[in-house]
């Protein structure tokens, strides 16, 4: 009888152990996955635009499990010089890092937004805070279209400007960030089209897309996601 009782108690203990919850650190389910969060993404729009221009891309990142507080559709005054915008970007990235507790951000830019973010990386210590950098249709070596507008940022975006000459001197992709650019053969705003490519970056050409269509294109999104992941 004692032997049967001991055997029953042992069977009961085994059943209780099997029903015990698995610690989150050992689980492969949602709790374990939450411990690994992607870098926050700071979106930098171009001239005559604002943060809402990233709504489609940010929505796709959110659908692919990026937390909402990790998707910063930043808006800045695009009439100020790119150097001034770079200083504001430095402040914004510090705010994002403090809010999220992340060590680094990924920076995704469109058009002129690539210039201020590159200035931040090169001159304001940004390389230590950025993991991956993306330029969609960025006038990295200038565009003739900038001769049709005025103000500091447009003057700086013209081919051969003092700003661009300084920005492109030496290493065009400094530090440890992973740099990537995308250009479209049908972009009528960036002229010449090869202005976008940077030495040391992964440079890609899209299908026939308009200047602003790169931000909403599903194929470009997938490539950008792969680059920053």
N, C-alpha and C positions, 0 to 999 in steps of 0.2 A: 504493500500500500504506500509506504514511504517512497519507494522507488517511483511509483506511478505519479505521486504528488510532485516529486522533484522534476520529473519529465514534463509535467504540465506547466509548472512554473517557468522552466527553461523555454518552452514553446511560446508562452505568453510574453516573455522578455524579448524574444526574437521578433515577435509581431510588433511590439511597441517601438523597437529600434527601426524597423522598416517604415513605420508611420511617421517617424520624427522628421521635421523639415530639414532640407539640405542647406547648410550655410550659404549665404549669398556669394561669398568669395569663391565657393566651389561650384556654383550653379552656372549652367550655360544659358539660362533663360534671361528674361528681361532685367531682373535685378542685377545680374552679373554684367549685362551689357551696359547698364547705366553708368558703371564705373569708368567706362572709356567714352569720353565725349570729344567730338571733333573740335579743332581750333575755331574760335569765333571768326566770322567773315565780316570784314569791313568793306562795304561797297563805296566806290568813289566815282561819282558821275562826271560828265563832261561839261563843256561850256553851254550856257543858256539852258540848264536842265536842273533837276533836283533828285532827291533820293527815291521818289516814286517810280522813276524810270526802271528800277530794279525789281518791281513787284513780281513779275513773272519768274525771274530767276530765283529770287528769294523764296517764292512759293514752292518751287521745285526742290530747293534745298530742304525746306521744312517737310515736304512730303517724303524726302529721303532721310528723315530722322535727325536733321539738324535742329537743336532746340531754338525756339523763337528768340530767346535772349542772346543767341549766338549769331544772329543775322542783323547786322547794323546797316540800315539803308541811310547812310549819313547824307545830310544836305548842308552845303556850304555856299558862301557868296562867290559865285563864279566870275564876278567882275573884278576881283582883286588879283594881285600878282600870284603866280604859281608858288613863289617862295613864301608868301604870306599864307596861302592855303596849306602849304606843307607844315607850317608851324601849327595851324589849327588842327591838321590831321594828326600831328604828334599828340596833341592834347586829347583828341577823340580816341585814339588808340589806347592811351593810358587809362581813360575812363572805362573803355570796354574791358581791358585786362583787369582792372580793379573790380568791376562789376561781376565778371564771370569767374575770376580766380584763375584764368588761363595764363600760361607762360608766354604764349605767342599768338598772333592772329594771322589769318590769311587775308590778303588785300586783293580785291577784284575791281578793276577799273575799266572805264570806257572813255575813249577819245582823250580829251585834254586831262582827264583825271589821272592818266598815266604819268603825266609830267610832274605834277605836284607830289605824287607818291614816290616817284623816283628821286626827287630832290630830298624828300624825307629820308629815304634809304641811304642816299649818298652823303648827305650833309648834316643830318640831325640825329644820327645814332639809330635809325630805324632798323638796320640789319639785325640787331640783337633782339628785336621784338616781332619780326615778321618771318614766318616759316615759308610761305609760298606767295608769289606775286603774279598777277595776271593782268595783261593789257589787251583789251578788245578794241581794235581799230585805233590804236594810240599813235599820235603824230610824233613819234620819238625822234625823228630827224626833220620835223617840220612839215607843213603842208601849205601849198599855194593858196588854199581857200582862206587861210588866216589873213591874207592881204585884203580881203573883202570886209573885214570887221576891224573895229578899233578897240582901244583900251589896252592895259598892260598885258593881260593874258593872251590876247590875240597877237600883239607885237612879239611876245616871247615864243609863240608857236610858229612864227614864220621861219622858213629855212634860212640857216645862217645867222640867226639871232644870237646876241651875246649870251642869253640864257641857255639856249640849246647847245651852243659851242662849249660852254662850261659844263653843262650836264653830261655831255657825251665825251668829254675829255677823259683819257685814261680808261679805266675799266667801266664798261657800260652796265655790267651786272655785278656790282660789288657784294662782298660778304657771302654769307651762307644761305640766304633765301633761294628758293627754287623759282627761277624766272620763266615765264612763258608768254608768248604773244600770239594773237590771231588777227589775220587780215583777210579782207574779202576782195576778189578781183573786180567786184561790181560796186565798190565803195567810191562814190564820187566826191566825198568830202576830204579824204586823205589822198593827197597827190604830191609826189609819186607814191604808189602803193607800197613800194619796198621801204618806205619811211618807217613802217611799223616794226620791222625786225631789229633785234638787238644782238650784238655779239655776246655769246655766252648763254643765251636764252634758248628754249625750245620754241622755234618759230613755225607756226602752222598757217595754212591757207584754207579758208572755208569754201563752201559752194558760193554761188552768186547771191550775195546778200547785200542789202542796203546798209548804210552806215549804222543806223540805229537798230537794225534787225538782228545784229549779232547778239544783243542782250537777251532776246526772246527766243532765239533759235534752239530747238531741243537738242540737236546734234552738238552744237557748240557747248551747251550746258553740260552734256555728258562728258565731253572732253575736259572742260574746266573742273568738273567734280573729280574726275580721275586725277588731274594734276595736283589738286590741293589735298586730296585724301591721303 
